Amino acid sequence: ITSTAPKVATIDFNNLFIVSLKPLLLEI
């Protein structure tokens, strides 16, 4: 369980990062 927690956290972080970049890419 402790080994899978960091993986899920990184996936969520990547998803938020991509979602935040999409609007910026659309504005360009």
KAMOTA-V188646 format. One line per field, one symbol per residue. ss: DSSP state (H for helix, E for strand, C for the rest). psi: psi as a letter, one per 40 degrees, with the letter a starting at -180 (. if undefined). burial: I if it has 16 or more other ideal C-beta (glycine too) atoms within 10 Angstrom, else O. A space follows every 50 residues. Layout:
ss: ???
psi: ???
burial: ???
//
This chain:
ss: CHHHHHHHHHHHHHHHHHHHHHHHHHHC
psi: ddddddddddddddddddddddddddd.
burial: OOOOOOOOOOOOOOOOOOOOOOOOOOOO
//
